[in-house]
Amino acid sequence: MPIRIASIKEGFRRCGIAHSREPKIYADDHFSKEELRILQAEPMLKVEKISAQEIKKAEGSKLKAER
């Protein structure tokens, strides 16, 4: 299942990535199980598992905003 990550502090680094306050979606195989455990335990990050429906909804909203 894909995950969405947002940081409380812009540019906060964990697992080799500078995370943004703007949520970013990662494929379910982007992180190893250990990295995912680390990310989920990090209080500076908001990590959510999301469904394919949520991804489509987010992409649709983004397209509407760009028009």
Biopython code that builds the backbone (N, CA, C, O; Angstrom):
import numpy as np
from Bio.PDB.StructureBuilder import StructureBuilder

atoms = [
    (1, "MET", "N", (0.855, -1.180, 0.000)),
    (1, "MET", "CA", (0.000, 0.000, 0.000)),
    (1, "MET", "C", (0.900, 1.241, 0.000)),
    (1, "MET", "O", (1.830, 1.318, 0.802)),
    (2, "PRO", "N", (0.642, 2.206, -0.878)),
    (2, "PRO", "CA", (1.446, 3.436, -0.917)),
    (2, "PRO", "C", (1.358, 4.190, 0.408)),
    (2, "PRO", "O", (0.429, 4.008, 1.194)),
    (3, "ILE", "N", (2.361, 5.044, 0.627)),
    (3, "ILE", "CA", (2.352, 5.864, 1.842)),
    (3, "ILE", "C", (2.499, 7.335, 1.473)),
    (3, "ILE", "O", (3.092, 7.695, 0.457)),
    (4, "ARG", "N", (1.933, 8.171, 2.345)),
    (4, "ARG", "CA", (2.031, 9.623, 2.197)),
    (4, "ARG", "C", (2.808, 10.137, 3.402)),
    (4, "ARG", "O", (2.493, 9.800, 4.544)),
    (5, "ILE", "N", (3.823, 10.952, 3.141)),
    (5, "ILE", "CA", (4.658, 11.479, 4.225)),
    (5, "ILE", "C", (4.686, 13.002, 4.149)),
    (5, "ILE", "O", (4.876, 13.582, 3.080)),
    (6, "ALA", "N", (4.496, 13.630, 5.290)),
    (6, "ALA", "CA", (4.642, 15.077, 5.432)),
    (6, "ALA", "C", (5.451, 15.334, 6.700)),
    (6, "ALA", "O", (5.328, 14.612, 7.689)),
    (7, "SER", "N", (6.268, 16.361, 6.655)),
    (7, "SER", "CA", (7.109, 16.701, 7.796)),
    (7, "SER", "C", (6.510, 17.862, 8.570)),
    (7, "SER", "O", (5.846, 18.722, 7.992)),
    (8, "ILE", "N", (6.739, 17.890, 9.860)),
    (8, "ILE", "CA", (6.311, 19.021, 10.679)),
    (8, "ILE", "C", (7.218, 20.212, 10.387)),
    (8, "ILE", "O", (6.767, 21.358, 10.383)),
    (9, "LYS", "N", (8.503, 19.935, 10.141)),
    (9, "LYS", "CA", (9.499, 20.966, 9.859)),
    (9, "LYS", "C", (10.005, 20.779, 8.429)),
    (9, "LYS", "O", (10.457, 19.693, 8.068)),
    (10, "GLU", "N", (9.932, 21.823, 7.623)),
    (10, "GLU", "CA", (10.381, 21.771, 6.232)),
    (10, "GLU", "C", (11.836, 21.307, 6.160)),
    (10, "GLU", "O", (12.705, 21.837, 6.853)),
    (11, "GLY", "N", (12.085, 20.309, 5.310)),
    (11, "GLY", "CA", (13.443, 19.830, 5.087)),
    (11, "GLY", "C", (13.966, 18.855, 6.125)),
    (11, "GLY", "O", (15.146, 18.505, 6.099)),
    (12, "PHE", "N", (13.111, 18.408, 7.043)),
    (12, "PHE", "CA", (13.544, 17.443, 8.052)),
    (12, "PHE", "C", (14.000, 16.169, 7.354)),
    (12, "PHE", "O", (13.281, 15.629, 6.514)),
    (13, "ARG", "N", (15.198, 15.684, 7.698)),
    (13, "ARG", "CA", (15.769, 14.530, 7.013)),
    (13, "ARG", "C", (15.624, 13.254, 7.836)),
    (13, "ARG", "O", (15.869, 13.220, 9.042)),
    (14, "ARG", "N", (15.209, 12.201, 7.116)),
    (14, "ARG", "CA", (15.143, 10.868, 7.712)),
    (14, "ARG", "C", (15.201, 9.874, 6.557)),
    (14, "ARG", "O", (14.549, 10.060, 5.529)),
    (15, "CYS", "N", (15.980, 8.829, 6.737)),
    (15, "CYS", "CA", (16.146, 7.768, 5.731)),
    (15, "CYS", "C", (16.655, 8.315, 4.396)),
    (15, "CYS", "O", (16.258, 7.856, 3.325)),
    (16, "GLY", "N", (17.538, 9.300, 4.488)),
    (16, "GLY", "CA", (18.181, 9.828, 3.290)),
    (16, "GLY", "C", (17.340, 10.778, 2.454)),
    (16, "GLY", "O", (17.707, 11.096, 1.322)),
    (17, "ILE", "N", (16.221, 11.234, 2.994)),
    (17, "ILE", "CA", (15.323, 12.124, 2.247)),
    (17, "ILE", "C", (15.019, 13.357, 3.086)),
    (17, "ILE", "O", (14.735, 13.259, 4.280)),
    (18, "ALA", "N", (15.082, 14.531, 2.435)),
    (18, "ALA", "CA", (14.638, 15.769, 3.079)),
    (18, "ALA", "C", (13.135, 15.868, 2.842)),
    (18, "ALA", "O", (12.689, 16.112, 1.721)),
    (19, "HIS", "N", (12.373, 15.680, 3.889)),
    (19, "HIS", "CA", (10.910, 15.660, 3.779)),
    (19, "HIS", "C", (10.352, 17.077, 3.843)),
    (19, "HIS", "O", (10.885, 17.943, 4.537)),
    (20, "SER", "N", (9.284, 17.286, 3.114)),
    (20, "SER", "CA", (8.643, 18.585, 3.019)),
    (20, "SER", "C", (7.389, 18.635, 3.885)),
    (20, "SER", "O", (6.852, 17.604, 4.288)),
    (21, "ARG", "N", (6.942, 19.840, 4.159)),
    (21, "ARG", "CA", (5.646, 19.987, 4.828)),
    (21, "ARG", "C", (4.517, 19.583, 3.889)),
    (21, "ARG", "O", (3.459, 19.131, 4.325)),
    (22, "GLU", "N", (4.758, 19.753, 2.595)),
    (22, "GLU", "CA", (3.786, 19.337, 1.578)),
    (22, "GLU", "C", (3.821, 17.812, 1.481)),
    (22, "GLU", "O", (4.883, 17.246, 1.222)),
    (23, "PRO", "N", (2.696, 17.137, 1.681)),
    (23, "PRO", "CA", (2.693, 15.672, 1.632)),
    (23, "PRO", "C", (3.176, 15.138, 0.290)),
    (23, "PRO", "O", (2.856, 15.689, -0.763)),
    (24, "LYS", "N", (3.944, 14.066, 0.340)),
    (24, "LYS", "CA", (4.430, 13.395, -0.865)),
    (24, "LYS", "C", (4.048, 11.924, -0.778)),
    (24, "LYS", "O", (4.120, 11.309, 0.286)),
    (25, "ILE", "N", (3.645, 11.374, -1.912)),
    (25, "ILE", "CA", (3.232, 9.976, -1.966)),
    (25, "ILE", "C", (4.375, 9.135, -2.520)),
    (25, "ILE", "O", (4.990, 9.481, -3.529)),
    (26, "TYR", "N", (4.646, 8.027, -1.841)),
    (26, "TYR", "CA", (5.699, 7.091, -2.242)),
    (26, "TYR", "C", (5.069, 5.728, -2.527)),
    (26, "TYR", "O", (4.117, 5.312, -1.866)),
    (27, "ALA", "N", (5.627, 5.045, -3.528)),
    (27, "ALA", "CA", (5.168, 3.688, -3.843)),
    (27, "ALA", "C", (5.420, 2.777, -2.652)),
    (27, "ALA", "O", (6.309, 3.031, -1.839)),
    (28, "ASP", "N", (4.636, 1.725, -2.558)),
    (28, "ASP", "CA", (4.739, 0.824, -1.408)),
    (28, "ASP", "C", (6.090, 0.111, -1.319)),
    (28, "ASP", "O", (6.446, -0.390, -0.253)),
    (29, "ASP", "N", (6.842, 0.057, -2.408)),
    (29, "ASP", "CA", (8.147, -0.606, -2.354)),
    (29, "ASP", "C", (9.319, 0.381, -2.311)),
    (29, "ASP", "O", (10.471, -0.021, -2.470)),
    (30, "HIS", "N", (9.034, 1.661, -2.099)),
    (30, "HIS", "CA", (10.092, 2.676, -2.079)),
    (30, "HIS", "C", (11.030, 2.507, -0.876)),
    (30, "HIS", "O", (12.243, 2.671, -0.997)),
    (31, "PHE", "N", (10.458, 2.180, 0.272)),
    (31, "PHE", "CA", (11.231, 2.019, 1.507)),
    (31, "PHE", "C", (11.260, 0.553, 1.920)),
    (31, "PHE", "O", (10.317, -0.200, 1.678)),
    (32, "SER", "N", (12.370, 0.167, 2.552)),
    (32, "SER", "CA", (12.440, -1.187, 3.114)),
    (32, "SER", "C", (11.534, -1.250, 4.344)),
    (32, "SER", "O", (11.072, -0.215, 4.824)),
    (33, "LYS", "N", (11.283, -2.436, 4.848)),
    (33, "LYS", "CA", (10.452, -2.580, 6.055)),
    (33, "LYS", "C", (11.084, -1.849, 7.232)),
    (33, "LYS", "O", (10.380, -1.228, 8.028)),
    (34, "GLU", "N", (12.409, -1.920, 7.347)),
    (34, "GLU", "CA", (13.112, -1.245, 8.445)),
    (34, "GLU", "C", (12.993, 0.273, 8.303)),
    (34, "GLU", "O", (12.743, 0.964, 9.291)),
    (35, "GLU", "N", (13.167, 0.799, 7.092)),
    (35, "GLU", "CA", (13.037, 2.241, 6.874)),
    (35, "GLU", "C", (11.614, 2.702, 7.182)),
    (35, "GLU", "O", (11.417, 3.754, 7.791)),
    (36, "LEU", "N", (10.643, 1.927, 6.769)),
    (36, "LEU", "CA", (9.253, 2.278, 7.042)),
    (36, "LEU", "C", (8.984, 2.298, 8.542)),
    (36, "LEU", "O", (8.274, 3.174, 9.034)),
    (37, "ARG", "N", (9.540, 1.351, 9.260)),
    (37, "ARG", "CA", (9.386, 1.326, 10.719)),
    (37, "ARG", "C", (9.994, 2.589, 11.333)),
    (37, "ARG", "O", (9.404, 3.191, 12.230)),
    (38, "ILE", "N", (11.168, 2.986, 10.853)),
    (38, "ILE", "CA", (11.844, 4.192, 11.353)),
    (38, "ILE", "C", (11.001, 5.436, 11.063)),
    (38, "ILE", "O", (10.816, 6.287, 11.934)),
    (39, "LEU", "N", (10.498, 5.533, 9.847)),
    (39, "LEU", "CA", (9.685, 6.691, 9.460)),
    (39, "LEU", "C", (8.413, 6.784, 10.300)),
    (39, "LEU", "O", (8.039, 7.868, 10.747)),
    (40, "GLN", "N", (7.753, 5.656, 10.512)),
    (40, "GLN", "CA", (6.507, 5.653, 11.287)),
    (40, "GLN", "C", (6.746, 5.999, 12.752)),
    (40, "GLN", "O", (5.858, 6.539, 13.411)),
    (41, "ALA", "N", (7.931, 5.695, 13.268)),
    (41, "ALA", "CA", (8.239, 5.975, 14.668)),
    (41, "ALA", "C", (8.721, 7.412, 14.884)),
    (41, "ALA", "O", (8.838, 7.863, 16.023)),
    (42, "GLU", "N", (8.998, 8.125, 13.798)),
    (42, "GLU", "CA", (9.548, 9.478, 13.897)),
    (42, "GLU", "C", (8.440, 10.498, 14.193)),
    (42, "GLU", "O", (7.535, 10.673, 13.378)),
    (43, "PRO", "N", (8.502, 11.176, 15.357)),
    (43, "PRO", "CA", (7.454, 12.138, 15.715)),
    (43, "PRO", "C", (7.427, 13.400, 14.839)),
    (43, "PRO", "O", (6.434, 14.127, 14.835)),
    (44, "MET", "N", (8.508, 13.661, 14.103)),
    (44, "MET", "CA", (8.547, 14.845, 13.239)),
    (44, "MET", "C", (7.861, 14.604, 11.890)),
    (44, "MET", "O", (7.723, 15.525, 11.085)),
    (45, "LEU", "N", (7.434, 13.362, 11.651)),
    (45, "LEU", "CA", (6.807, 13.027, 10.380)),
    (45, "LEU", "C", (5.399, 12.501, 10.574)),
    (45, "LEU", "O", (5.095, 11.829, 11.559)),
    (46, "LYS", "N", (4.552, 12.821, 9.619)),
    (46, "LYS", "CA", (3.211, 12.246, 9.575)),
    (46, "LYS", "C", (3.231, 11.233, 8.433)),
    (46, "LYS", "O", (3.353, 11.607, 7.267)),
    (47, "VAL", "N", (3.113, 9.959, 8.770)),
    (47, "VAL", "CA", (3.191, 8.875, 7.795)),
    (47, "VAL", "C", (1.850, 8.152, 7.771)),
    (47, "VAL", "O", (1.375, 7.670, 8.800)),
    (48, "GLU", "N", (1.238, 8.079, 6.578)),
    (48, "GLU", "CA", (-0.063, 7.434, 6.440)),
    (48, "GLU", "C", (-0.025, 6.438, 5.299)),
    (48, "GLU", "O", (0.521, 6.732, 4.236)),
    (49, "LYS", "N", (-0.592, 5.276, 5.506)),
    (49, "LYS", "CA", (-0.816, 4.337, 4.410)),
    (49, "LYS", "C", (-2.075, 4.809, 3.706)),
    (49, "LYS", "O", (-3.069, 5.147, 4.348)),
    (50, "ILE", "N", (-2.025, 4.830, 2.369)),
    (50, "ILE", "CA", (-3.170, 5.323, 1.622)),
    (50, "ILE", "C", (-3.586, 4.324, 0.545)),
    (50, "ILE", "O", (-2.799, 3.477, 0.122)),
    (51, "SER", "N", (-4.816, 4.441, 0.124)),
    (51, "SER", "CA", (-5.359, 3.534, -0.893)),
    (51, "SER", "C", (-5.170, 4.129, -2.287)),
    (51, "SER", "O", (-4.872, 5.315, -2.430)),
    (52, "ALA", "N", (-5.341, 3.312, -3.291)),
    (52, "ALA", "CA", (-5.263, 3.761, -4.682)),
    (52, "ALA", "C", (-6.341, 4.815, -4.954)),
    (52, "ALA", "O", (-6.113, 5.747, -5.726)),
    (53, "GLN", "N", (-7.503, 4.674, -4.330)),
    (53, "GLN", "CA", (-8.586, 5.659, -4.502)),
    (53, "GLN", "C", (-8.145, 7.030, -4.009)),
    (53, "GLN", "O", (-8.430, 8.043, -4.649)),
    (54, "GLU", "N", (-7.454, 7.066, -2.880)),
    (54, "GLU", "CA", (-6.987, 8.344, -2.341)),
    (54, "GLU", "C", (-5.969, 9.004, -3.269)),
    (54, "GLU", "O", (-5.951, 10.227, -3.404)),
    (55, "ILE", "N", (-5.121, 8.195, -3.907)),
    (55, "ILE", "CA", (-4.140, 8.729, -4.845)),
    (55, "ILE", "C", (-4.859, 9.356, -6.038)),
    (55, "ILE", "O", (-4.521, 10.467, -6.448)),
    (56, "LYS", "N", (-5.836, 8.663, -6.593)),
    (56, "LYS", "CA", (-6.590, 9.193, -7.730)),
    (56, "LYS", "C", (-7.310, 10.478, -7.356)),
    (56, "LYS", "O", (-7.361, 11.420, -8.147)),
    (57, "LYS", "N", (-7.867, 10.518, -6.151)),
    (57, "LYS", "CA", (-8.568, 11.712, -5.686)),
    (57, "LYS", "C", (-7.601, 12.884, -5.560)),
    (57, "LYS", "O", (-7.926, 14.000, -5.965)),
    (58, "ALA", "N", (-6.408, 12.640, -5.000)),
    (58, "ALA", "CA", (-5.399, 13.688, -4.842)),
    (58, "ALA", "C", (-4.921, 14.191, -6.199)),
    (58, "ALA", "O", (-4.739, 15.393, -6.389)),
    (59, "GLU", "N", (-4.718, 13.277, -7.138)),
    (59, "GLU", "CA", (-4.280, 13.666, -8.477)),
    (59, "GLU", "C", (-5.358, 14.487, -9.180)),
    (59, "GLU", "O", (-5.044, 15.449, -9.881)),
    (60, "GLY", "N", (-6.614, 14.118, -9.001)),
    (60, "GLY", "CA", (-7.713, 14.877, -9.591)),
    (60, "GLY", "C", (-7.804, 16.285, -9.034)),
    (60, "GLY", "O", (-8.055, 17.237, -9.772)),
    (61, "SER", "N", (-7.602, 16.415, -7.738)),
    (61, "SER", "CA", (-7.625, 17.733, -7.094)),
    (61, "SER", "C", (-6.475, 18.592, -7.593)),
    (61, "SER", "O", (-6.636, 19.794, -7.805)),
    (62, "LYS", "N", (-5.313, 17.975, -7.780)),
    (62, "LYS", "CA", (-4.140, 18.710, -8.256)),
    (62, "LYS", "C", (-4.376, 19.221, -9.669)),
    (62, "LYS", "O", (-4.030, 20.361, -9.977)),
    (63, "LEU", "N", (-4.960, 18.397, -10.530)),
    (63, "LEU", "CA", (-5.230, 18.825, -11.901)),
    (63, "LEU", "C", (-6.209, 19.994, -11.926)),
    (63, "LEU", "O", (-6.033, 20.926, -12.711)),
    (64, "LYS", "N", (-7.224, 19.960, -11.089)),
    (64, "LYS", "CA", (-8.201, 21.046, -11.033)),
    (64, "LYS", "C", (-7.547, 22.340, -10.558)),
    (64, "LYS", "O", (-7.867, 23.417, -11.060)),
    (65, "ALA", "N", (-6.634, 22.240, -9.594)),
    (65, "ALA", "CA", (-5.953, 23.420, -9.055)),
    (65, "ALA", "C", (-5.028, 24.056, -10.073)),
    (65, "ALA", "O", (-4.815, 25.268, -10.048)),
    (66, "GLU", "N", (-4.469, 23.239, -10.981)),
    (66, "GLU", "CA", (-3.539, 23.752, -11.979)),
    (66, "GLU", "C", (-4.250, 24.501, -13.109)),
    (66, "GLU", "O", (-3.617, 25.275, -13.827)),
    (67, "ARG", "N", (-5.524, 24.284, -13.270)),
    (67, "ARG", "CA", (-6.270, 24.934, -14.366)),
    (67, "ARG", "C", (-6.553, 26.363, -14.097)),
    (67, "ARG", "O", (-7.170, 27.037, -14.923)),
]
sb = StructureBuilder()
sb.init_structure("model")
sb.init_model(0)
sb.init_chain("A")
sb.init_seg("    ")
for serial, (resi, resn, name, xyz) in enumerate(atoms, 1):
    if name == "N":
        sb.init_residue(resn, " ", resi, " ")
    sb.init_atom(name, np.array(xyz, "f"), 0.0, 1.0, " ", f" {name:<3s}", serial, name[0])
structure = sb.get_structure()
